[in-house]
Amino acid sequence: MRKGGEGNDEDDKPSPSPATLRDQVSPAKAPEATANPISRLFFSWVQPLFRRASDLHKENKALELEDLLALTEADLGRRISPIFEEVWRGGTHGETEAQNGETSPSSSSPSLAKCIGKVIGTRFYVAGLLKVVNTSLQFSYPIL
């Protein structure tokens, strides 16, 4: 807490607004979106971030917001949020129980896990499957 005229100049700086942060993270700058399939498979498009983190670590510094890579359009909150809200409020985003004329008691209270599953489920499940395969291979390698 500041007393009188004491204080840090950093305390006087305004924090960036969400709009400013949103402008900094432009999907057009996303290296993942422009990476070729081989680069995406081996995550080589992330290499500049790893190099930057390694250089900063040697200087005992941490990554800052401007060091991070831009998100793809599919990962932006402005795309995911409306879909999530629709599912949370009872919309089904492609799947409807009302078409069958059935409603279940559980449909009246939303479930966070079900909403996330409907919004980003496919990508999440594919990543989970790849992780299971990776872990299985790492576990079985010494046995082979």
DANOR-V816368 format. One record per run of one state. SS is the DSSP state (H for helix, E for strand, C for the rest). FROM is the first residue (numbers start at 1). TO is the last residue. Records with the same first field share a line. If there is no record, write none. Layout:
# DANOR-V816368
SS = FROM-TO, FROM-TO
This chain:
# DANOR-V816368
C = 1-8, 13-17, 25-26, 30-30, 35-36, 43-43, 59-64, 68-72, 76-76, 89-97, 101-104, 109-111, 142-144
H = 9-12, 18-24, 27-29, 31-34, 37-42, 44-58, 65-67, 73-75, 77-88, 98-100, 105-108, 112-141
